[in-house]
Amino acid sequence: MSATRQPSGPQGVTGVVESFDEGVGLGTIRTGDGRDLGFHCTQIADGSRRIAVGTSVRFDVRPGRGGRWEAAAVAPADSVG
């Protein structure tokens, strides 16, 4: 994946939480263009470490472990100003 295809600013991407395992704190978000991006509960912007499956979210994309892109600064779309 090319870095030039990633958003440059925070919370520049929208998607829907497809899965979230509270026990391990890992989830996935499906973007509007069909990509699946992983995220860790520490990346949930409000600090709650929980988010419901099906929640529409805004986030930014950052390089993660193993050379994969990950979602960061994940926030419900309705809470972003």
C-alpha positions, 0 to 999 in steps of 0.5 A, spaced: 500 500 500 502 506 498 503 512 503 500 517 498 494 513 498 493 515 505 489 521 508 494 526 511 490 529 516 486 526 523 480 523 522 480 523 514 476 517 513 469 514 515 467 507 516 463 502 520 466 498 526 465 490 523 468 487 529 470 488 536 473 483 541 472 486 548 476 481 551 483 482 547 481 489 545 482 488 537 477 490 532 476 491 525 473 497 521 470 497 514 472 503 510 467 506 505 471 503 499 471 496 502 478 496 505 478 493 512 483 496 517 484 493 524 485 497 531 486 496 538 482 499 543 487 504 546 485 508 539 478 509 541 478 517 542 474 517 548 478 513 552 472 508 553 476 502 550 469 500 548 465 501 541 459 497 539 459 493 532 455 497 527 458 504 529 459 509 524 466 512 525 471 517 523 479 515 524 485 516 521 490 511 518 497 510 520 502 505 519 502 499 524 505 493 526 508 488 520 507 493 515 499 494 515 495 500 515 491 501 522 485 505 524 487 510 529 483 516 533 477 512 532 471 516 534 463 515 533 462 519 526 456 523 530 461 525 536 466 529 531 465 536 530 
